Amino acid sequence: MRLDKFLKVSRLIKRRTLAKEVSDQGRIEINGKEAKASSTVKVGDELTLRLGPRRITVRIERIQETTRKEEAAEMYTILKEERVGYSEEQND
């Protein structure tokens, strides 16, 4: 499945156009490599998303073409969630 579609269906990002913009800006990695919106994702892949002041790493558990809102979170497991930004840079 395409990365942008997975992000929308899993509801990690609400709109596919926004998912495309974020990935085209280089803010998403698949297994440690920068990903484009058209990149293919599969079960077991680890995604790292930089969304505003947060960095979220998830592992893909299921691929589905469509899903209900209540089941969307079952498509992935959050491995790590951290805040990044100005305050951390200042402490280094």
Secondary structure, DSSP 8 states (H G I E B T S, - for coil): -BHHHHHHHTTSSS-HHHHHHHHHTT-EEETTEE--TT-B--TT-EEEEEETTEEEEEEE----S---GGGGGGGEEEEEEEE-SHHHHHH-
